[in-house]
Amino acid sequence: MKHLLKMLDLSKEEILSILNLADQLKYEKKHGIEHAVLKGKSIGLIFQKSSTRTRVSFETGAYQLGMQSLFLSSRDLQIGRGEPIQDTARVLSRYLDCIMIRTFDQKEVEDLAAFGSIPVINGLTDFSHPCQVLADLMTIREKYSVLEGLKMCYIGDGYNMANSLIVGGLKTGMQVSVATPQGYEPDPQVMDFAKQHDCFQFTHEPSAAIKDADVVITDTWASMGVEDEKEVRQKVFAPYQVNKELMQLAKPHAMVQHCLPAYRGQEITEEIFEAHADEIFEEAENRLHAQKAVMVKLLQK
């Protein structure tokens, strides 16, 4: 593994290796065992999209691994004034040991990796959110001890979370069902991958997707970049709310995941969110451990 650009790039073995290391690092952190295994290394954190969890977890994780982290917003970089991404990649490669970028276009992430000479981590694009999905898989495995054979259901917008969950779930042997409104389906590249698996189901009916699910996942209806569609989306997505009635179709003790921020009363009700808050915030914490595992995998020789 040279980079973490999208879930499609990872093998099942690489995903499980990251999760195993994340479990180990989490255990060490909980028991006060220091693991500054990347002391002397540096990571640049490029943010063209704002963030709470991504910024705090990467900065904290880098510190715990002994690294220096540099927060770089688009206002801080010449990239915000039109410098080509390939030039930014080649310059930063001479200063840093690793780059994390949170941006809009997947091509920006791919170009950073292609033109730079250091590992690149995708902190989120419109196409993919691999760091979040690694944390999701880690959280699910903590609850059930396995991934293979479980049914994961995603209900909502077929955006970056759906794209990455489909791939991550199928590669680790899960049954994956997805329900989105018409016109909001996952990326065709992801759907082509998914259709190769018998354990994949796609539907426009949430009740069909959630039946007998072990894990139910949703996301905001209007992600960054499409906020101007918020009113339209609220009407279109209203039947896709994760609520008590829908959850009754899942398995009795199904877990709920949400990558946050959550808009209670829209994609998920207050009642369901609070009933599963421990699982959701464990998932949020696991961003820290999963991303530390990724940094160690990419940088420790």
C-alpha positions in Angstrom: 0.0 0.0 0.0 1.6 3.2 -1.2 -1.4 5.6 -0.7 -4.9 5.6 0.6 -6.9 7.2 -2.2 -10.1 5.2 -2.3 -11.5 1.9 -1.1 -11.4 0.4 -4.6 -7.6 0.4 -4.4 -7.4 -1.8 -1.2 -7.4 -5.5 -1.1 -9.3 -7.5 1.6 -6.0 -8.3 3.2 -4.9 -4.7 3.3 -8.2 -3.6 4.9 -8.0 -6.3 7.5 -4.4 -5.5 8.2 -5.3 -1.8 8.8 -8.1 -2.8 11.1 -5.9 -5.2 13.1 -3.3 -2.5 13.6 -6.0 0.0 14.5 -7.3 -2.4 17.2 -3.7 -2.7 18.6 -3.2 1.0 18.6 -6.5 1.6 20.3 -5.6 -1.0 23.0 -2.3 0.7 23.6 -3.8 4.1 23.8 -6.4 2.9 26.3 -3.7 1.3 28.5 -1.3 4.3 28.4 1.2 2.5 26.2 3.0 5.1 24.1 3.6 4.4 20.5 5.5 7.3 19.0 6.7 5.0 16.2 6.8 7.8 13.6 8.9 10.2 15.6 10.6 12.7 13.4 8.1 12.4 10.5 5.8 15.2 9.3 2.4 15.2 7.7 0.7 18.1 5.8 -3.0 18.3 6.3 -4.6 20.1 3.3 -8.2 21.2 3.9 -10.3 22.6 1.0 -13.4 21.3 2.9 -13.9 22.2 6.5 -14.0 19.5 9.1 -14.3 18.7 12.8 -13.5 15.0 13.1 -10.9 14.8 10.3 -8.8 17.7 11.5 -8.8 16.8 15.2 -8.3 13.1 14.7 -5.4 13.5 12.2 -3.6 16.2 14.3 -4.1 14.2 17.5 -3.2 10.9 15.9 0.0 12.4 14.3 1.0 13.8 17.8 0.5 10.4 19.4 2.6 8.8 16.8 5.4 11.3 17.4 4.8 13.2 14.2 4.7 16.9 13.4 1.4 18.0 11.6 0.9 21.1 9.6 -2.6 22.4 9.0 -2.8 23.8 5.5 -6.1 25.4 4.4 -6.6 26.5 0.7 -6.1 30.1 2.0 -2.6 29.1 3.2 -1.4 27.5 0.0 -0.8 28.8 -3.5 -3.1 26.1 -4.7 -5.9 28.4 -3.6 -4.5 31.0 -6.0 -4.3 28.7 -9.0 -1.0 26.9 -8.6 -1.3 23.5 -10.4 -1.8 20.5 -8.1 1.2 18.8 -9.7 3.5 21.6 -8.6 2.1 21.6 -5.1 2.7 17.9 -5.0 6.3 18.1 -6.1 7.1 20.9 -3.6 5.4 19.4 -0.6 7.1 16.0 -1.3 10.5 17.7 -0.7 9.3 19.0 2.7 7.0 16.4 4.2 6.8 12.7 4.7 3.0 12.4 4.0 0.0 14.4 2.8 -3.6 14.2 3.9 -6.1 16.1 1.7 -9.8 16.8 2.2 -11.2 18.3 -1.0 -14.0 18.0 -3.6 -12.5 16.4 -6.7 -11.2 12.9 -6.5 -8.8 13.8 -9.3 -7.0 16.2 -7.1 -6.1 13.4 -4.7 -5.1 11.1 -7.5 -2.9 13.9 -9.0 -1.2 14.6 -5.7 -0.2 10.9 -5.5 0.8 10.7 -9.2 3.0 13.8 -9.2 4.3 13.7 -5.6 6.8 11.2 -4.2 5.3 10.7 -0.7 2.2 8.8 0.5 -1.1 10.6 0.1 -4.2 10.0 2.2 -7.7 10.8 1.1 -9.4 12.6 4.0 -12.6 12.9 1.9 -13.7 13.7 -1.6 -17.0 13.9 -3.3 -16.3 10.3 -4.6 -14.8 8.6 -1.6 -14.3 8.7 2.2 -12.0 5.7 2.9 -10.9 6.9 6.4 -14.4 7.0 7.6 -15.3 3.6 6.2 -12.3 2.0 7.8 -13.5 3.4 11.1 -17.0 2.1 10.4 -15.7 -1.4 9.7 -13.6 -1.3 12.8 -16.6 -0.3 14.9 -18.8 -3.0 13.4 -16.1 -5.7 14.0 -15.8 -4.5 17.6 -19.5 -5.2 18.2 -19.8 -8.5 16.3 -16.2 -9.8 16.3 -16.5 -10.5 12.6 -17.4 -8.7 9.4 -17.9 -11.6 7.0 -21.6 -12.7 6.7 -23.1 -9.6 8.4 -25.7 -7.6 6.5 -24.8 -3.9 6.2 -27.6 -1.6 5.0 -27.1 2.0 3.8 -30.0 4.3 3.4 -29.7 7.8 1.9 -27.7 9.7 -0.6 -25.5 7.6 -3.0 -22.6 9.9 -2.4 -19.1 9.4 -1.0 -20.2 7.4 2.0 -22.3 5.0 0.0 -19.5 4.6 -2.6 -17.0 3.6 0.1 -19.3 1.5 2.3 -20.3 -0.6 -0.7 -16.7 -1.4 -1.6 -15.4 -1.8 1.9 -18.4 -4.0 2.9 -18.2 -6.3 -0.1 -14.4 -6.6 0.0 -14.6 -7.8 3.6 -17.3 -10.4 2.9 -20.4 -8.5 4.1 -23.8 -8.6 2.5 -24.5 -5.0 1.4 -27.9 -3.5 0.7 -28.4 0.1 -0.4 -31.5 2.2 -0.8 -31.4 5.7 -2.4 -34.0 7.9 -4.2 -34.1 7.8 -8.0 -31.4 10.1 -9.4 -29.2 9.8 -6.3 -27.6 6.4 -7.0 -24.0 5.5 -6.1 -21.3 6.2 -8.7 -21.4 4.0 -11.8 -17.8 2.8 -11.2 -18.9 1.5 -7.8 -22.1 0.0 -9.1 -20.1 -1.9 -11.7 -17.9 -3.3 -9.0 -20.8 -4.1 -6.8 -22.7 -6.0 -9.5 -20.0 -8.6 -9.6 -21.0 -9.7 -6.1 -24.1 -11.9 -5.4 -24.4 -10.5 -1.9 -25.2 -6.9 -3.1 -28.7 -5.5 -3.3 -29.7 -2.1 -4.6 -33.2 -0.7 -4.3 -35.2 2.5 -4.1 -37.2 1.0 -1.2 -35.7 1.5 2.3 -37.9 -1.2 3.8 -36.6 -3.7 1.3 -32.9 -2.8 2.0 -33.1 -2.7 5.8 -34.8 -6.1 6.2 -32.8 -8.3 8.6 -29.9 -5.9 8.6 -27.2 -6.2 11.3 -25.9 -2.7 10.7 -27.9 0.3 9.5 -26.0 3.4 8.2 -27.1 6.8 7.0 -25.6 10.2 6.2 -26.7 13.8 5.8 -29.0 14.4 2.8 -27.1 17.5 1.7 -23.3 17.1 1.9 -20.8 19.9 1.5 -21.0 21.3 -2.0 -24.7 20.7 -2.5 -26.1 22.8 0.3 -28.1 24.9 -2.3 -30.2 21.7 -2.9 -31.2 21.4 0.7 -34.9 22.2 0.4 -35.4 20.0 -2.6 -33.5 17.1 -1.0 -35.5 17.3 2.2 -38.6 16.5 0.2 -37.0 13.8 -2.0 -35.3 12.0 0.9 -38.2 12.3 3.5 -39.2 8.6 2.9 -35.5 7.6 3.6 -35.4 8.7 7.2 -34.0 6.1 9.6 -36.8 6.0 12.3 -38.4 3.6 14.7 -40.8 2.1 12.1 -38.0 1.4 9.7 -35.6 0.0 12.4 -38.3 -2.6 13.3 -37.5 -4.3 10.0 -33.8 -4.7 10.9 -32.6 -7.4 13.3 -33.7 -6.8 16.9 -30.2 -5.6 18.1 -29.0 -4.0 14.9 -26.4 -1.3 15.4 -26.7 2.2 13.8 -23.8 4.2 12.4 -23.6 7.8 11.2 -20.4 9.5 10.0 -21.6 12.9 11.5 -22.6 15.6 11.6 -26.1 14.3 12.1 -29.2 16.4 11.4 -31.8 14.9 13.8 -35.3 14.9 12.5 -34.0 14.7 8.9 -32.0 11.6 7.9 -32.3 10.1 11.4 -34.8 10.8 14.3 -33.6 12.0 17.6 -35.0 8.8 19.2 -32.9 6.5 17.0 -29.8 8.6 17.2 -29.8 8.8 21.0 -30.6 5.1 21.3 -27.5 4.3 19.3 -25.3 7.3 20.5 -22.7 5.0 22.1 -22.2 3.2 18.9 -22.1 6.4 16.8 -19.6 8.1 19.0 -17.4 5.0 19.3 -17.4 5.1 15.5 -16.3 8.7 15.7 -13.5 7.9 18.1 -12.3 5.1 15.8 -11.5 7.6 13.2 -8.4 8.4 15.4 -7.3 4.8 15.6 -8.0 3.8 12.0 -6.1 6.8 10.7 -3.2 6.2 13.0 -3.0 2.7 11.6 -3.0 4.1 8.0 -0.2 6.5 8.8 1.9 3.8 10.4 1.2 1.4 7.4 2.3 4.1 5.0 5.3 5.5 6.8 6.9 2.9 9.1 9.6 1.0 7.3 
